[in-house]
Each structure stands twice: as structure tokens, then as C-alpha cells.
Amino acid sequence: MLGKERRLAINNENTNWGQSVAGVVIRDNQVLLVRHTYGNGKGMLIIPGGYVNYGETPQQALKRKYMEETNVEITASYYRHSLQYA
């Protein structure tokens, strides 16, 4: 997502600002990273992730974020941990 579409997604009323996800995809001994496109981290390589929407599991959110950020459909084969902050 770029520009206006990205701002709309960030300002979504459905976003649970207290819960976010990030995940590492490893395939053939390589890690899938993305290049940050805004803010202080612009241009840096990062692990895809973002906020969870209300009614969405962390696994669903991570799958959605990977599709949005990399256009790659992922399947979680190993789920490590989830934290929620108030």
C-alpha cells in the first residue's frame, strides 16, 4: 500500500493499537525482509508486521501483513508467542 491507501489502513477504526505482530519467514536458509518506506527507518530492512485488527487472530494478522507488504502468501508452520499490551 502506498500514499492515501496506507494512511487509510493506519487510521482504520478496526485497528487494535494494543496488539501487533511480526514474523520471520525462512525458506531455503534465507529470511524474507522488506525495506521500510517511511519515517526514521526509511530504507532499512525490517521483518514484516503490524497491528492486529479487532476480531482477527495474530496468525491472521501476520498473514494479512505479509500479503500487504510482500505480496507473498504465507502459512504459519510454527507459532512462537503472543503479547498484548494495554
C-alpha positions in Angstrom: 0.0 0.0 0.0 1.2 3.5 -0.8 0.1 7.0 -0.1 -3.5 7.6 0.7 -4.3 3.8 0.8 -1.7 3.3 3.5 -3.0 6.3 5.6 -6.5 4.8 5.4 -5.3 1.4 6.6 -3.3 3.0 9.5 -6.3 5.1 10.6 -8.7 2.2 10.5 -11.1 2.2 13.4 -10.9 -1.6 13.4 -7.2 -1.5 14.4 -6.2 -2.8 17.8 -3.4 -0.4 18.7 -2.5 -2.5 21.7 -1.6 -5.7 19.8 0.9 -6.1 16.9 2.6 -8.9 15.2 5.8 -9.6 13.4 7.1 -12.8 11.9 10.1 -14.3 10.3 9.8 -16.3 7.1 12.7 -18.6 6.4 12.9 -20.6 3.2 16.0 -22.3 1.7 18.0 -20.8 4.6 17.0 -17.2 3.6 15.0 -14.7 5.6 12.3 -12.6 3.8 12.7 -9.0 4.7 11.1 -5.7 3.4 12.6 -2.2 3.1 10.9 0.3 5.4 9.3 3.0 3.2 8.7 5.9 5.7 9.8 7.5 8.9 13.1 7.3 10.7 13.6 3.7 9.4 13.1 4.6 5.8 15.3 2.4 3.6 16.2 0.0 6.3 15.5 -3.7 6.1 12.8 -4.9 8.5 10.7 -8.0 9.4 7.2 -7.6 8.1 4.5 -7.0 10.7 2.0 -4.5 12.0 -1.2 -4.1 14.1 -3.9 -6.7 14.6 -7.4 -5.8 13.7 -10.2 -6.4 16.2 -11.7 -9.9 15.5 -8.5 -11.1 13.9 -6.1 -13.7 15.4 -2.4 -12.8 15.4 -1.8 -15.5 12.8 -4.5 -14.0 10.5 -3.0 -10.5 11.0 0.5 -11.8 10.2 -0.7 -13.5 7.1 -2.5 -10.2 6.0 0.5 -8.1 6.8 2.8 -10.3 4.7 0.4 -10.2 1.8 0.2 -6.4 2.1 3.9 -5.8 2.4 5.4 -8.5 0.2 2.6 -9.9 -1.9 3.6 -13.3 -0.6 1.0 -15.7 0.9 2.4 -17.3 4.0 1.4 -20.3 6.1 2.5 -20.3 9.7 4.2 -23.6 10.4 5.4 -22.6 13.9 3.8 -20.1 16.2 6.1 -18.9 19.0 4.5 -16.3 21.2 1.9 -13.5 21.5 1.9 -10.5 23.9 -0.8 -7.9 24.3 -0.2 -4.5 25.8 -3.0 -2.3 27.3 
